Amino acid sequence: LVLVESVGAGQLEIEISRAVNITIVLFTPNTGDNIQAVKAGLSEVGDIYVVNKSDLNGSGILYNIIKDLIGGTERKPVVLKTSVKTGAGVKELAQTIDSFLKGGRINYKERERKMLESELKDMVLNIVEQKVSAMLGQEYKYKKFMDKMAAKEMDPYTAAEQLAAILFPNR
């Protein structure tokens, strides 16, 4: 068993979720950023959502909000409350994790295929980015587009579209 812990609710966490078998998203009450995090994409990545510190005021409200936002999705993730301080819900969380690992709630073949697909896509995009950067460095028109943009004769979107057409004709 390998645990991967991250510190926030940004793009990195979404990337991490593509490389692991189970994603547990942890929330604590009275930190308004949590709801923004749910809206910002974490609602699609978690298998288990946990409201920790359930002994604090506001935990019930947070739990209900998460249950409303996430619990009704097609994926049917689990939403739990725990309190490490009192021990409440910790056993249920452990049992839920165990059931995910042993009980067939995870389609490992499908998850592995998605992981491989994501890895391949990232590798191809990195290679393409390196090649395009090298091509732009050699493309004499790149400087001309930069000069036009600096002189406010061309907007960046148009310059990018035209450069892409030069680099990738007929695409």
C-alpha positions as CSV (number, residue, x, y, z in Angstrom):
1,L,0.0,0.0,0.0
2,V,1.4,3.4,-1.0
3,L,-0.1,6.6,0.2
4,V,0.3,9.8,-1.6
5,E,-0.5,13.0,0.3
6,S,-0.8,16.4,-1.3
7,V,-1.3,19.8,0.4
8,G,-3.9,21.6,-1.6
9,A,-6.8,21.5,-4.0
10,G,-5.2,22.5,-7.2
11,Q,-4.3,21.0,-10.6
12,L,-1.6,18.9,-9.0
13,E,-4.2,17.0,-6.9
14,I,-6.2,16.3,-10.0
15,E,-3.1,15.0,-11.7
16,I,-2.3,12.8,-8.7
17,S,-5.8,11.3,-8.8
18,R,-5.0,10.0,-12.3
19,A,-2.0,8.0,-11.0
20,V,-3.6,6.3,-7.9
21,N,-6.1,3.6,-7.3
22,I,-8.2,5.4,-4.7
23,T,-8.5,9.1,-4.1
24,I,-9.6,10.4,-0.7
25,V,-10.4,14.1,-0.5
26,L,-10.2,15.4,3.0
27,F,-12.1,18.6,4.2
28,T,-12.1,20.4,7.5
29,P,-14.9,22.7,8.7
30,N,-14.6,26.5,8.9
31,T,-12.2,26.8,6.0
32,G,-14.3,28.5,3.2
33,D,-11.8,27.3,0.6
34,N,-13.3,23.8,0.8
35,I,-16.4,24.5,-1.1
36,Q,-14.5,26.4,-3.8
37,A,-12.2,23.3,-4.0
38,V,-15.2,21.1,-4.6
39,K,-16.5,23.4,-7.3
40,A,-13.1,23.7,-8.9
41,G,-12.8,20.1,-9.9
42,L,-12.3,17.9,-6.9
43,S,-15.8,16.7,-7.2
44,E,-14.8,14.6,-10.2
45,V,-11.7,12.9,-8.7
46,G,-12.6,11.6,-5.3
47,D,-13.7,8.1,-4.5
48,I,-14.1,8.9,-0.8
49,Y,-14.7,12.4,0.6
50,V,-14.1,12.9,4.3
51,V,-15.1,15.7,6.6
52,N,-12.5,15.5,9.4
53,K,-12.8,17.3,12.7
54,S,-16.5,16.4,12.8
55,D,-16.4,17.4,16.5
56,L,-16.1,21.1,15.5
57,N,-19.0,23.5,14.8
58,G,-19.8,23.7,11.1
59,S,-18.8,20.2,10.3
60,G,-22.4,19.1,9.9
61,I,-23.1,21.9,7.4
62,L,-19.9,21.1,5.5
63,Y,-20.9,17.4,5.4
64,N,-24.3,18.2,4.1
65,I,-23.0,20.6,1.4
66,I,-20.5,18.0,0.2
67,K,-23.1,15.3,0.3
68,D,-25.4,17.5,-1.9
69,L,-22.7,18.5,-4.3
70,I,-20.9,15.2,-4.7
71,G,-23.0,12.4,-3.2
72,G,-25.6,12.5,-5.9
73,T,-23.2,12.2,-8.8
74,E,-23.4,9.2,-11.1
75,R,-20.1,7.8,-9.7
76,K,-21.7,7.5,-6.2
77,P,-18.6,8.4,-4.1
78,V,-18.7,7.8,-0.4
79,V,-19.0,10.8,1.9
80,L,-18.0,10.3,5.6
81,K,-17.4,12.3,8.7
82,T,-14.4,11.6,11.1
83,S,-12.8,13.0,14.1
84,V,-9.3,12.0,14.9
85,K,-9.7,13.7,18.3
86,T,-12.7,11.5,19.4
87,G,-12.1,8.6,17.1
88,A,-15.5,8.9,15.6
89,G,-15.8,7.5,12.0
90,V,-12.2,6.4,11.8
91,K,-13.1,2.7,11.8
92,E,-15.8,3.3,9.2
93,L,-13.2,5.1,7.0
94,A,-10.8,2.2,7.4
95,Q,-13.5,-0.2,6.5
96,T,-14.6,1.9,3.5
97,I,-11.0,2.0,2.2
98,D,-10.7,-1.8,2.7
99,S,-13.9,-2.4,0.8
100,F,-12.7,-0.3,-2.1
101,L,-9.5,-2.3,-2.2
102,K,-11.1,-5.7,-1.8
103,G,-14.7,-5.4,-2.7
104,G,-14.6,-4.7,-6.4
105,R,-15.7,-1.0,-6.1
106,I,-12.7,-0.2,-8.3
107,N,-12.3,-1.5,-11.8
108,Y,-8.5,-1.8,-11.7
109,K,-8.2,-2.7,-15.4
110,E,-10.2,0.4,-16.4
111,R,-8.3,2.6,-13.9
112,E,-5.0,1.3,-15.1
113,R,-6.0,2.0,-18.7
114,K,-6.9,5.5,-17.8
115,M,-3.6,6.0,-16.0
116,L,-1.7,4.7,-19.0
117,E,-3.7,6.9,-21.3
118,S,-3.0,9.9,-19.2
119,E,0.7,9.1,-19.0
120,L,1.0,8.6,-22.7
121,K,-0.9,11.8,-23.5
122,D,1.4,13.7,-21.1
123,M,4.5,12.3,-22.7
124,V,3.3,13.0,-26.2
125,L,2.4,16.6,-25.2
126,N,5.8,17.1,-23.6
127,I,7.6,15.9,-26.7
128,V,5.5,18.1,-28.9
129,E,6.1,21.1,-26.7
130,Q,9.8,20.5,-26.8
131,K,9.8,20.2,-30.6
132,V,7.5,23.2,-31.1
133,S,9.8,25.3,-28.8
134,A,12.8,24.3,-30.9
135,M,11.0,25.0,-34.1
136,L,9.9,28.4,-32.9
137,G,13.5,29.2,-32.0
138,Q,14.5,28.5,-35.6
139,E,11.4,30.1,-37.3
140,Y,12.4,33.5,-38.6
141,K,8.7,34.5,-38.8
142,Y,8.4,34.1,-35.0
143,K,10.4,37.3,-34.5
144,K,8.3,39.1,-37.0
145,F,5.1,38.1,-35.2
146,M,6.7,39.2,-31.9
147,D,7.6,42.6,-33.5
148,K,4.0,43.0,-34.8
149,M,2.5,42.2,-31.4
150,A,4.9,44.6,-29.6
151,A,3.9,47.3,-32.1
152,K,0.2,46.5,-31.4
153,E,-0.3,45.6,-35.1
154,M,-1.4,42.0,-34.3
155,D,-3.1,40.4,-31.3
156,P,-1.5,37.4,-29.6
157,Y,-4.3,35.0,-30.6
158,T,-4.0,35.8,-34.3
159,A,-0.2,35.5,-34.1
160,A,-0.5,32.1,-32.4
161,E,-3.0,30.9,-35.0
162,Q,-0.8,32.0,-37.9
163,L,2.3,30.5,-36.3
164,A,0.6,27.3,-35.7
165,A,-0.5,27.2,-39.3
166,I,3.1,27.6,-40.4
167,L,4.4,25.0,-38.0
168,F,1.6,22.5,-38.8
169,P,0.3,23.1,-42.3
170,N,-2.9,21.3,-43.3
171,R,-3.9,20.5,-39.6
